[in-house]
Amino acid sequence: MKVTDTALPGVKLIETDCYPDERGYFKETWNQLRYMEAGIRESFVQDNLSFSNANVLRGLHYQNPQGQGKLVSVMQGEIFDVAVDIRADSYYFKQWVGVNLSHTNHRQLYIPPGFAHGFCVLSETALVSYKCTSQYLKLAEYCIRWDDPQLAIDWPVTEPIVSEKDAAGYFLESLPADAVPKAD
């Protein structure tokens, strides 16, 4: 397993070890001890699975309070996965990183609490799995618009398909003050 820090502190790109043979392949997607040694010390309490079609864009989602760290993996297909630092008191506020994750590159992205998360589907379909460090709490859920000009995310899809909820998300500047996470 190779772990690389991204341009945003705390956001880590993980390249899992993969053991292919004539039958297919085997890879370990989570091992608490190995991930702790790599600096990911959080406990995960919920696993989610998302299936999406081409050009679907989900996000940018986060929770506050009770922020969720996420470990994102792609079981089938390919996505462009994005983490945005939305902690108003962070030096990296409004900065984002995006990486391609796929079932063939065996990468994962760890996104700590205090960051918004979103992805768009680059393949015909994508099956995305993510582990969360806290339970989903509807009352703490927020969505920042994927096309917020303050973030200027360079999404690799020209006409994304978004849900009504995501289309009605907040622009960063209009978030209620109590919805903005703080850096630790």
Buried (B, 14 or more C-beta within 10 A) or exposed (E): BEBEEBEBEBBBBBEBEEEEEEEEEEEEEBEEEBBEEBEBEBEBEEEEEBEBEBBBBBBBBBBBEBBBBBBBBBBBBBBBBBBBBBBBEBEBBBBBBBBBBBBEEBBBBBBBBBBBBBBBBBBEEBBBBBBBBBEEEEEBBBBBBBBBEEBEBEBEBEEBBBEEEBEEBBEBEEBEEEBBBEBE
